[in-house]
Amino acid sequence: MKRLTDLLPIAIAVAAGAAVTAIGLDTRSLWLDEGSTFAIASQHGSALRHAVEHDGGNMIAYYLLMHVVIAWFGHAAWVLRLPSVVANAVTGGLVAAIALRLFADRRLAYAAGLLTVISLPLVFWGQDARGYALLVTLSVGSFLALAAILQTPAHDRPSRSAISAYVLTTLAALYVGYDVALLIPAQVALLLVFRVRARLVIGCLALVLMLCVPLLVLAAQRGSGQLFWVMPISWPIAQQAGVTLLSAGMPPNLHYTSTTLVTEAVTAVAVVAAIVLAARAALPAGRRLRSGPLLLVLSWAVVPSVVALVLYAAGEPIELSRITILVMPALALLLAWMLLQAGLAPSLGLWLCAALLVLRLAQLLPSYGVSSEPWNEVTAYVVAATPAAQPACVAFYPQDGREPFDYYLRELGQPRGNPAPSLRPILPSVAWTHVRPFVEVYGYGTLDAIRARPPRIARECPRVWLIGTHEGQAHGTARSRTNLTRYRQLERGFAQLYPNSTLRTFGWASPINVSLYYR
């Protein structure tokens, strides 16, 4: 009976995670990176291999999974996002399972599971056709398996299932996203205390590293230059990451609400208090470890955050807001422990936990269906404004924009024929009948060719659409500034060819600028 009652908090967390993530699943428009998922996973054979290699091997396992999903079930928006929904739900169940293993407290497991799944950033990525939700699931699975290994009595050998689960989840997580490497220092740091398991865990990690050699080769070939869009560290960047980490918002993708500051302040105080109390309760007193379970959760929450900040300050491009999701399950565990096991009156702890959940829901509910990059609207606007009697050419800068445009073009037209016969693509100059990935392709060669033959463009294109987004940043890296300069040159070139123009902007996080040049 005890096993059945222990399954209940896990089941509740899974059900709650599935419910909050499935709401309005197909109402938010696909954004630029989701368009890349659709384009890459739609390839076959060598084209699929070249596509994942071009992305440096990042998310290679996720793209292969999505290739199967699209082949079997199609590419409806809810289908593309369904694996992330499942992953987010499973994450909640795994966090509840960790709470049960570490603290043997069902109330704490309920709280930790719910605090994990009712989190705006985790739900956002759980509704996204990218690999981040799966990355969190696998990383939590890795820590659950590690906990099973470290908690095995010194005179016993950890089970083969725990060892296998640790290797497989860690390996799979790395093949879904490089960011999970930030968690490995947290796991290694624990071996300073759990020395009896040091040889086993290091052996597992050595095996993982050996199996990641193909991934490392792809990453080395691609280099960190692919992250040119990551802004240098600054106070505004740190603020955005802090708000996201506390599940109080997700700037700039989602606007602040009337309760954002309250949620941020309350959660910040609670997180700091939880870390301080957990450190006092966990750190060794003399030669005796006070609380191994708390030490594991503390290392998980603190070490990756410190490593990320140090690397970022040293110049390594790290998207802080995005990697915060890796430590959110640990923070949920710390908060649940503080409220329910750190000495507070039981009723007070439950009320405070309920208040945190209400604040999180207040941030989550307004986010459903909000699209900061509404490519569905952009595509519908361009198609409606390009009737057969007024054909036009269309150029994308960067060419990534072609990917979500392709997706919604197929939703509006005939997927097997030419879905937009009155639109002629010139950048990239690939027929609409073909879906190809253009990840971070700024089209330097094609762009120079266009600028070298303006009379031909003016003759063949009575009207030209220029669709630009993620064009570059004036205060970004050198490559980002170069990209922006080329975009401005392209704008000026079209302005010289066509005396008239209109501009309409869609979205706000990375605005989509849709310009029409005509005579």
C-alpha positions in Angstrom: 0.0 0.0 0.0 2.9 2.4 0.8 4.2 2.0 -2.8 0.8 2.9 -4.2 0.5 6.0 -2.0 4.0 7.0 -3.0 2.9 6.8 -6.7 0.1 9.3 -6.1 2.3 12.5 -5.9 4.2 11.4 -9.0 0.9 10.8 -10.8 -0.5 14.2 -9.7 2.6 16.0 -10.9 2.5 14.2 -14.3 -1.2 15.0 -14.7 -0.9 18.6 -13.6 2.2 19.1 -15.9 0.3 17.6 -18.9 -2.8 19.7 -18.2 -1.1 23.1 -17.8 1.1 22.5 -20.8 -1.6 21.3 -23.2 -3.8 24.4 -22.7 -3.9 26.4 -26.0 -1.1 24.2 -27.4 -1.6 25.3 -31.0 -2.7 28.9 -30.4 0.8 30.4 -30.2 2.5 30.9 -33.5 5.6 29.0 -34.3 8.7 31.2 -34.0 12.0 31.2 -35.8 13.7 28.3 -34.0 10.5 26.2 -34.2 10.6 26.8 -37.9 14.1 25.4 -37.9 12.8 22.2 -36.1 10.2 21.8 -38.8 12.6 22.3 -41.7 15.4 20.2 -40.3 13.2 17.3 -39.1 11.4 17.3 -42.5 14.6 16.3 -44.3 15.6 12.7 -45.3 18.8 10.7 -45.7 21.9 12.8 -46.4 19.9 16.0 -46.3 18.9 15.3 -42.7 22.5 14.4 -41.8 23.8 17.7 -43.4 21.2 19.7 -41.6 22.1 18.4 -38.1 25.8 18.7 -38.9 25.3 22.3 -39.9 23.7 23.0 -36.5 26.9 21.7 -34.9 25.2 18.5 -33.6 23.2 20.5 -31.1 19.8 18.8 -30.5 20.7 16.0 -32.8 18.8 13.4 -30.8 15.8 15.8 -30.7 15.8 16.3 -34.4 15.9 12.6 -35.1 13.0 12.1 -32.7 11.0 14.9 -34.5 11.9 13.3 -37.9 10.0 10.2 -36.8 7.1 12.2 -35.3 6.6 14.2 -38.5 6.9 11.0 -40.6 4.3 9.2 -38.6 1.9 11.9 -37.5 2.4 14.9 -39.7 3.4 18.5 -38.9 0.4 20.1 -37.2 1.6 22.6 -34.6 0.2 20.6 -31.8 2.0 17.4 -33.1 5.3 19.3 -33.3 4.9 20.4 -29.7 3.5 17.2 -28.3 6.9 15.6 -27.4 7.6 18.7 -25.3 4.3 18.5 -23.5 5.0 14.9 -22.6 8.5 15.8 -21.5 7.3 18.6 -19.2 4.7 16.2 -17.6 7.4 13.6 -17.0 9.7 16.2 -15.5 7.1 16.9 -12.8 6.8 13.2 -12.0 10.6 12.7 -11.8 11.0 15.7 -9.5 8.3 14.2 -7.2 10.1 10.9 -7.3 13.4 12.6 -6.3 11.6 14.3 -3.4 10.3 10.9 -2.2 13.8 9.3 -2.5 15.7 12.1 -0.8 13.2 13.2 1.8 10.6 10.3 2.1 7.8 12.9 2.5 4.8 12.7 0.3 3.6 16.2 1.1 7.0 17.5 0.0 6.8 15.4 -3.2 3.4 16.9 -4.0 4.7 20.4 -3.4 8.0 19.9 -5.4 6.2 18.3 -8.3 3.6 21.1 -8.6 6.1 23.9 -8.1 8.1 22.4 -11.0 5.3 22.1 -13.5 3.4 25.3 -12.6 6.3 27.4 -13.8 5.9 29.9 -16.7 9.3 29.2 -18.4 9.0 25.4 -18.1 5.4 25.6 -19.5 6.6 27.9 -22.3 9.3 25.5 -23.4 6.8 22.6 -22.8 4.7 24.2 -25.5 7.6 24.7 -27.9 8.8 22.6 -30.8 12.4 22.6 -29.5 14.4 20.2 -27.3 14.6 22.3 -24.1 11.7 20.5 -22.3 13.2 17.1 -23.1 16.6 18.4 -22.0 15.2 19.2 -18.5 13.5 15.8 -18.3 16.7 14.0 -19.0 18.7 16.1 -16.7 16.3 15.4 -13.8 16.4 11.7 -14.7 20.2 11.9 -14.5 20.0 13.4 -11.0 17.4 10.8 -9.9 19.7 8.0 -11.0 22.7 9.7 -9.4 20.8 10.0 -6.1 20.0 6.3 -6.2 23.8 5.6 -6.7 24.9 7.9 -3.9 22.3 6.7 -1.4 23.2 3.0 -1.8 24.8 1.9 1.5 28.6 1.8 1.3 28.8 -1.9 1.8 26.4 -2.6 -1.2 26.9 -2.0 -4.9 24.5 0.3 -6.6 22.0 -1.6 -8.8 22.7 -2.0 -12.5 19.5 -0.3 -13.4 20.6 2.9 -11.5 24.0 2.8 -13.1 22.5 2.2 -16.6 19.9 4.9 -16.1 22.6 7.4 -15.0 24.7 6.8 -18.1 21.8 6.7 -20.5 20.0 9.8 -19.3 23.3 11.9 -19.1 24.3 10.7 -22.5 20.9 11.4 -24.1 20.7 14.8 -22.4 24.1 15.8 -24.0 22.8 14.7 -27.4 19.7 16.8 -26.9 21.6 20.0 -25.8 25.1 21.0 -25.0 23.9 23.2 -22.1 23.4 20.1 -19.9 27.2 20.0 -19.6 26.8 22.8 -17.0 25.2 20.2 -14.6 28.2 17.8 -14.7 30.4 20.0 -12.4 27.5 19.9 -9.8 27.5 16.1 -9.9 31.3 15.9 -9.7 31.4 18.3 -6.8 29.2 15.9 -4.8 32.0 13.3 -5.0 34.1 15.3 -2.6 31.6 14.2 0.0 30.4 10.9 -1.4 33.9 9.6 -2.0 32.9 6.0 -1.8 31.1 6.4 -5.1 33.7 8.6 -6.8 35.3 5.8 -8.9 32.0 4.5 -10.1 30.5 7.9 -11.0 33.7 9.1 -12.7 33.8 5.9 -14.6 30.3 6.5 -15.8 31.1 10.0 -16.9 34.2 8.8 -18.7 32.1 6.4 -20.6 29.6 9.2 -21.4 32.5 11.4 -22.6 33.8 8.6 -24.9 30.4 8.1 -26.4 30.1 11.8 -27.0 33.2 12.0 -29.2 31.1 12.3 -32.4 29.2 15.1 -30.8 32.4 16.9 -29.8 33.7 16.6 -33.3 30.6 18.2 -34.7 30.7 20.9 -32.1 34.4 21.7 -32.8 33.7 21.9 -36.5 30.9 24.4 -35.9 32.6 26.3 -33.2 31.1 28.8 -30.8 30.6 31.3 -33.6 27.1 30.0 -34.1 26.2 31.8 -30.9 27.1 35.2 -32.3 23.6 36.4 -31.4 24.2 36.0 -27.6 24.7 39.5 -26.2 27.6 40.3 -23.9 26.9 40.1 -20.2 25.1 43.1 -18.8 22.8 44.1 -16.0 19.6 44.0 -18.2 20.6 40.5 -19.3 21.1 39.4 -15.7 17.7 40.9 -14.8 15.9 39.0 -17.5 17.6 35.8 -16.4 16.7 36.4 -12.8 13.0 37.0 -13.6 13.0 33.8 -15.6 14.8 31.8 -13.0 12.2 32.8 -10.4 9.3 31.8 -12.7 8.1 35.4 -12.3 8.1 36.1 -16.1 9.9 35.5 -19.3 11.2 38.7 -20.8 11.4 39.7 -23.6 9.2 37.0 -25.0 6.3 37.7 -22.6 5.2 41.1 -21.2 5.2 41.9 -17.5 1.9 41.5 -15.7 0.5 43.4 -12.7 1.8 40.6 -10.4 5.2 40.1 -11.9 7.1 42.3 -9.4 5.2 40.7 -6.4 6.0 37.2 -7.7 9.6 38.1 -8.3 10.1 39.7 -4.8 8.3 36.9 -2.9 10.0 34.1 -4.8 13.5 35.8 -4.5 13.1 36.0 -0.7 11.9 32.4 -0.5 14.8 31.1 -2.7 17.5 32.9 -0.8 16.0 31.7 2.5 15.8 28.2 1.2 19.4 28.2 0.0 20.7 29.6 3.3 18.7 27.3 5.5 19.5 24.3 3.4 23.2 25.2 3.5 23.1 25.4 7.3 21.3 22.1 7.5 23.4 20.2 4.9 27.1 21.3 5.2 29.3 19.0 7.1 29.7 19.6 10.9 33.2 18.5 11.7 33.7 15.2 9.8 30.0 14.2 9.7 27.7 15.1 6.8 24.5 16.5 8.2 22.2 15.9 5.1 23.3 14.3 2.0 20.0 14.8 0.2 20.0 18.5 0.8 23.6 18.7 -0.3 22.7 17.0 -3.6 19.9 19.5 -4.3 22.1 22.5 -3.2 24.9 21.4 -5.6 22.3 21.0 -8.4 20.9 24.5 -7.8 24.0 26.5 -7.1 27.1 25.0 -8.9 25.7 25.2 -12.5 24.5 28.8 -11.9 28.0 29.9 -10.7 29.8 28.0 -13.5 27.5 29.6 -16.1 28.1 33.1 -14.7 31.9 32.7 -14.6 32.0 31.3 -18.1 29.7 34.1 -19.4 31.8 36.8 -17.7 34.9 35.2 -19.2 33.5 35.7 -22.7 31.9 32.3 -23.4 28.5 32.9 -25.2 25.8 31.5 -22.8 22.1 32.3 -23.1 21.4 32.8 -19.4 17.7 33.0 -19.6 17.5 29.8 -21.5 19.8 27.7 -19.3 17.9 28.7 -16.1 15.5 25.9 -16.8 18.2 23.4 -15.9 18.2 24.4 -12.2 14.5 25.2 -11.8 13.6 21.6 -10.6 16.3 21.9 -7.9 14.9 25.3 -6.8 11.4 23.7 -6.6 12.8 20.9 -4.3 14.5 23.5 -2.1 11.4 25.6 -1.8 9.3 22.6 -1.0 11.8 21.4 1.7 11.9 24.9 3.3 8.2 25.2 3.5 7.4 21.7 4.7 10.5 20.3 6.5 12.6 23.3 7.7 10.8 23.8 11.0 7.8 25.9 9.9 4.4 25.1 11.3 2.8 22.5 9.0 -0.2 24.6 8.3 1.8 27.7 7.7 4.1 25.9 5.2 1.1 24.6 3.3 -0.4 28.0 3.1 2.8 29.6 1.9 3.2 26.8 -0.7 -0.3 27.5 -1.9 0.5 31.2 -2.1 3.5 30.5 -4.3 1.5 28.3 -6.6 -1.2 31.0 -6.9 1.5 33.6 -7.8 2.9 31.3 -10.4 -0.5 30.7 -11.9 -1.1 34.4 -12.1 2.0 34.7 -14.3 1.2 31.6 -16.3 -2.4 32.1 -17.3 -1.9 35.4 -19.3 0.9 33.8 -21.3 -1.3 31.2 -23.2 -1.5 31.9 -26.9 0.8 35.0 -26.8 3.1 35.1 -29.8 6.1 37.4 -29.7 7.0 36.3 -33.2 3.7 35.8 -35.0 4.9 34.2 -38.2 1.4 33.0 -38.9 0.2 36.6 -39.2 3.2 37.6 -41.3 2.6 34.8 -43.8 -1.1 35.5 -44.0 -0.4 39.2 -44.5 2.1 38.7 -47.3 0.0 36.2 -49.1 -3.2 38.3 -48.9 -1.3 41.3 -50.2 0.1 39.4 -53.2 -2.8 38.4 -55.4 -2.2 36.8 -58.8 -2.7 40.1 -60.5 0.1 41.7 -58.5 3.0 39.1 -58.3 6.0 39.9 -56.2 9.4 38.5 -55.2 10.3 37.9 -51.6 13.6 38.0 -49.8 14.4 36.8 -46.2 17.1 38.2 -44.1 18.4 36.1 -42.5 17.2 33.1 -44.5 16.0 31.5 -41.3 12.8 33.4 -41.8 12.0 31.2 -44.8 11.5 28.2 -42.4 8.4 29.4 -40.4 7.1 31.1 -43.5 7.3 27.8 -45.3 5.4 26.1 -42.6 2.5 28.6 -42.6 2.5 28.8 -46.4 1.7 25.1 -46.4 -1.0 25.6 -43.9 -2.6 28.3 -46.1 -2.1 26.6 -49.5 -1.7 23.2 -51.1 1.2 21.3 -49.4 2.0 19.2 -52.5 1.8 21.9 -55.2 3.1 25.4 -55.3 1.4 27.0 -52.3 2.2 30.6 -53.5 2.4 30.9 -57.3 2.3 34.7 -57.2 5.3 34.9 -54.8 8.8 34.3 -56.2 11.5 33.6 -53.7 14.8 35.3 -54.5 16.6 35.1 -51.1 16.9 32.1 -50.9 16.1 31.3 -54.5 14.5 27.9 -53.6 11.1 26.9 -55.0 8.2 26.8 -52.5 7.8 23.1 -53.3 11.0 22.4 -51.4 11.4 22.6 -47.6 15.0 23.2 -46.7 16.7 24.3 -43.5 18.5 27.7 -43.5 19.7 27.8 -39.9 21.7 31.1 -39.3 22.2 31.5 -43.1 22.6 35.2 -43.7 23.1 34.6 -47.4 26.3 36.5 -48.0 27.0 35.0 -51.4 23.4 35.2 -52.6 23.1 38.6 -51.1 26.1 39.9 -53.0 24.7 38.4 -56.2 21.4 40.3 -55.7 23.2 43.5 -55.1 25.3 43.0 -58.2 22.4 42.7 -60.6 19.9 45.4 -59.6 18.6 46.0 -63.2 17.6 42.4 -63.6 15.8 42.4 -60.2 14.0 45.6 -61.1 12.9 44.0 -64.4 11.9 40.6 -63.1 10.3 41.7 -59.8 7.7 44.5 -60.1 7.4 44.3 -56.3 9.7 43.0 -53.7 9.0 41.9 -50.1 11.9 42.0 -47.7 11.2 40.1 -44.5 13.8 40.7 -41.8 14.1 39.5 -38.2 17.1 38.7 -36.0 19.0 40.9 -38.5 21.8 41.7 -36.0 22.4 43.9 -33.1 24.1 47.3 -33.0 25.6 46.6 -29.6 26.2 42.8 -30.1 29.2 40.8 -31.2 31.3 41.8 -34.3 29.5 39.2 -36.5 26.1 40.4 -35.2 27.1 44.0 -36.2 28.3 42.9 -39.6 25.0 41.1 -40.2 23.0 44.2 -39.3 25.2 46.3 -41.6 24.5 44.0 -44.5 20.8 44.2 -43.8 20.9 48.0 -43.9 22.7 47.8 -47.2 20.1 45.5 -48.6 17.4 47.9 -47.5 19.1 50.8 -49.2 19.6 48.8 -52.4 15.9 48.0 -52.7 15.1 51.6 -51.9 17.2 52.8 -54.8 15.4 50.4 -57.2 11.9 51.1 -56.0 10.7 54.6 -55.3 7.8 53.5 -53.0 7.8 51.3 -49.9 5.7 50.3 -47.0 6.8 48.8 -43.6 4.8 46.8 -41.1 6.3 45.3 -38.0 5.0 42.2 -36.2 5.9 41.0 -32.7 8.2 42.5 -30.2 10.9 40.1 -28.7 12.6 39.9 -32.1 10.4 42.1 -34.3 9.6 40.9 -37.8 9.9 43.8 -40.2 7.9 43.3 -43.4 8.8 45.8 -46.1 7.2 46.0 -49.6 9.1 47.9 -52.3 7.3 48.8 -55.4 7.1 51.4 -58.3 
